[in-house]
Amino acid sequence: MRLGLIGLGRIGAFHAETLTGLGVDLVVYDPAPGVTERVTDKYAAKPEMSITHVLDAGIDGLVIAAATDAHPELIIAGTERGLPVFCEKPVARGATEAADIQRRTSDARVQIGYNRRFDEAIQRAKHAVESGELGRLHTIRSTTMDPAPPPAAYLEGSGGIFRDCSVHDFDTIRYVTGREVIEVYATGSDRGDEVFARIGDASTTAAVLTLDDGTIAVVSNTRYNGRGYDVRLELHGSADSIAAGLDDRWPMRSAEPGVTFPAGTPHDFFMDRFLDAYRRELAAFTELVAGERESPCTVADAVEAGWIAEACTTSLREHRPVRIDEVKQ
């Protein structure tokens, strides 16, 4: 199998390593000077001088790890050539543009990179919901807490914490429950670096989501979690409860006398927490390319998570509940 890989920054270089380990031949390109050479030297990939050259190199599929603003154009370029496409989230900077990409592509041939769908614990939680062992699901708590904020330049182009960070929680909630969000209420604070106030973003947020069956989900996010990278999903039902993310590296200290859990070194990086999920995600894409499966995370899935982010952004700005159908176009 021969795949094109566009974008060789932190996540792109990791994808190069993963795909090479899967026996894939790579054709790669990055516009930054010297970046392509470092990856080609390390993984014996074939360098190209432009995106067009990658698309013309006889590839079987395209992996997009470029900057967000390039995603729409690259998704369309790949699909117009009949290629299966994997693209890191988001599809586009905003949900409206993402919805336009959805209308122009085939969901069965495009996979969006929401890697938590491939986390083993989250998959087990999904099975617990589907099997009915939790009974009637009534409460969900989904948490993403970063140890430190990304650089200011990244934040300025991210679209805000709901579009950049919380969307992982939104997608996970939809994936695990199979339900849709109908209304949100969000609040937040811009405490921390002055960049958050300057760009009108929040550094810490909470959102209450109402699902279409009445289940309530609470989503908590922050850019400042000094203990480490804390990602959890808790599902509470009328018969049982289950959680993903409660391992010995959970970034939490217990105040209970004599309790030593968790005893390990706290997770401190998203690649550390979800290493195996990233690998399973790309293995799934090679199966999509081989015609052995359809997309496990479609453009439509990403668009729905994007609408929730848009609603939360509006709710935070206007201090009121916002229904999803209010922001959809």
PyMOL commands that set and color helices and strands:
alter all, ss='L'
color gray80, all
select helices_A, chain A and resi 10-21+35-43+51-55+68-80+95-104+107-109+115-118+120-131+152-156+161-177+194-199+270-273+275-289+299-318+324-327
alter helices_A, ss='H'
color red, helices_A
select strands_A, chain A and resi 2-6+25-29+46-47+61-64+85-88+110-113+137-145+181-189+204-211+216-222+230-237+241-244+322-323
alter strands_A, ss='S'
color yellow, strands_A
deselect
rebuild
show_as cartoon
